Amino acid sequence: MADTELAAARPHQHDTREAVLFGGVYGSVLACSMVAALTQYGHTSRGSRRYDALWLLVTALASALAHGYAHYIADRAPHRRWDALRTLADEWPLVAAVLPTVLLLAGAGWGWWPANGVEYAAFVLNITLLFTLGLVTARWSHRPWAVAVAIGVVDAMLGVVVVVANTLIK
């Protein structure tokens, strides 16, 4: 087979920047949504914060598994022996993006800081992560600073939408 035929036969590989942006944005929005959903009923005990941290981690792992599996089965090219595992491993940025929120919630559960109100810190953390991801990836793409900041603001607005929706739904 020619090199172009071999390349066409391999599953699509996302470059690291693309994977970090996609997984980071997805994970940060997921973390905002989960914190909003888990704190909807006002449970603020240390035990409930540990529970929230665990469920956020489980949800992120399940989301990464589902997304990786969807990529794997959607690719119609012939697969090599370890392609499924490589495809699943490519979802690491999604899980990595929720870890700061998991740590924030777990820390509240372990008594490192107050359990009451930690969801606001989680929202700020994730909105900041979204802004930073947008800004950094835009700069990686050699966009001017003004455009990069605008892209960061648009990404951050995804988190703001979740916070506003949570406020309206409560």
Buried (B, 14 or more C-beta within 10 A) or exposed (E): EEEEEEEEEEBEEBEEEEBBBBBBBBBBBBBBBBBBBBBEEEEBEBEBBBBBBBBBBEBBBEBBBEBBBEBBEEBEEEBEEEBBEBBBEBBBBBBBBBBBBBBBBBBBBBEEEEBEEBBEBBBEBBBBBBBBBBBBBBBEEEBEEEBBBBBBBEBBBBBBEBBEEBEEEE
